[in-house]
Amino acid sequence: MSTPTDNPDTTPHDPQVGPGPPSSGVVDRIGPIFISYRHSDGRSVAEEITWLLRSAGLLAWLDTVNLPPGPFTTHLEQALTNGLSGAVLIVTADIEHSTTVREQELPRLRQLAGNPNFGFAVANAVAPDGEAMDLAAPDRLLGLEQGVLRNYMQYNAWSGDQQLTMVDQLLKHRIRQLEPPVPESEGSNERLFTIAVQTREEQVLAEAYRQDLHIHLQPPESQRKVPPRAALERLQRTLPRTSAAVARTGATTVRLSGGIHLSVSLAIGAALPETLIGRMELVGPRQHIWSSEAAVDDPHDHDIVCAEVPETVDSRAGSRARMAVFVTMAPNPDQSPFPPLLREADPPFTHAVRISLDPLEQFDPREAGRLSWTVANRLKAIATQHGDENGPAEVHLAYHGPTALAALIGRYLNTLRTVVYEYRPAEYVPMMTLDPGVTDGPIVQVHPAG
């Protein structure tokens, strides 16, 4: 059990244990977290908590997204009994009118919560007179004896900090339930941890449900758009917690898979540097594995070249030296948006450079480890060369190339402050600023482009 706390917004109990009948359901240690709430006044907070959990790497089951068409009661019962890892009960004033929560969801969830492997938390949105949450409200509104739900951890559902604390506790619970990362081969000391990442789709593939974690961001409205700002702001809050959780597993290799926007790929790479996790792998097209380690069978068919960009830059001293970099690692890049980026910058850039693959053609995935390390080190060397009394120049990175390579580059940018751009037709737009060396990094700012 947790020790008491002076924080008036929480109750002093561990979120995964509490009173209730013995479990008669199935607890799946890597299954989804069920979100129980009243639609009339709880939907907005339920959606926010759902996307916050997903941003941290936890699967969350929300009826408006995950409930299939057909008989409501039957499908709801299937969701409750087919294997959950935890649940969040969102208590709002109108929940007393929900027969679904009171008679179907809550009895099942209390049964499951009798199993110590089940993570259960109460998000309390009942605050009399707009003040501290009413800790007795969950029992009163759901017709339970006083003290039943008060013995579980309660978090203030309207507090962003309390939402994040709840997500962090459920993430830690999930990590405790996982088996130790599997050996990569019999007798090996190498341990593999898998993370599926999806930033492009509302739904996820079934195979993602069997990964150790699954980072799922709210997608853009269409495939050609950049990630929504709200999605990146949630990732900014959760990514340090996810990174710390992965490190606690003792994994020596992290393997990423899924559909990932460039900016998110770079941010995840920056959150899992080589100083934290020895090796990073990405599952690329055709299931090729792109590794951060230089391959022994690297064909060395390509190299990296750098060139000054003949565009107008301003060497006037500003608050910090700012360097624009166009990195192209694939054939046929659209270079037309980069000159406008230089001309329209405010304040102006003090330097601009182009880093590219030579020859500029598709390369073998076995070259990924060497090429990513080379690109990152050229970036650091040029930023240092053109820095000032504040340190290396701030890098504004416009990237064209495989997303998998972006994550591998990102994990080496620990000494740089990098503004990451996404390509939209005819323009590059700034998405986020990465600064892995500061507290609560690597994402230190989300820009309004989304």
Sequence and secondary structure as in RCSB ss.txt:
>XXXX:A:sequence
MSTPTDNPDTTPHDPQVGPGPPSSGVVDRIGPIFISYRHSDGRSVAEEITWLLRSAGLLAWLDTVNLPPGPFTTH
LEQALTNGLSGAVLIVTADIEHSTTVREQELPRLRQLAGNPNFGFAVANAVAPDGEAMDLAAPDRLLGLEQGVLR
NYMQYNAWSGDQQLTMVDQLLKHRIRQLEPPVPESEGSNERLFTIAVQTREEQVLAEAYRQDLHIHLQPPESQRK
VPPRAALERLQRTLPRTSAAVARTGATTVRLSGGIHLSVSLAIGAALPETLIGRMELVGPRQHIWSSEAAVDDPH
DHDIVCAEVPETVDSRAGSRARMAVFVTMAPNPDQSPFPPLLREADPPFTHAVRISLDPLEQFDPREAGRLSWTV
ANRLKAIATQHGDENGPAEVHLAYHGPTALAALIGRYLNTLRTVVYEYRPAEYVPMMTLDPGVTDGPIVQVHPAG
>XXXX:A:secstr
     S TTS SS TT    S   S B TTS EEEE  HHHHHHHHHHHHHHHHHHT  EE HHHH  SS HHHH
HHHHHHS BSEEEEEE GGGGG HIIIIIIHHHHHHHTTSTTSEEEEEE   GGGSS  TTHHHHHTT  TTTTT
TS EEETT HHHHHHHHHHHHHHHHHHS   EESSTT   EEEEEEEESS SS  GGGGGSSEEEE    SSTTS
   HHHHHHHHHHHHHHHHHHHHTT SEEEEEEE  HHHHHHHHHHS TTTSSEEEEE GGG EEESS  TT   
  EEEEEE  S       SS EEEEEEE SSS   TTHHHHHHH SS  SEEEEEEEES S   GGGHHHHHHHH
HHHHHHHHHHT BTTBS EEEEEEES HHHHHHHHTT TT  EEEEEEETTEEEEEEEE TTSTT SEEEE TT 
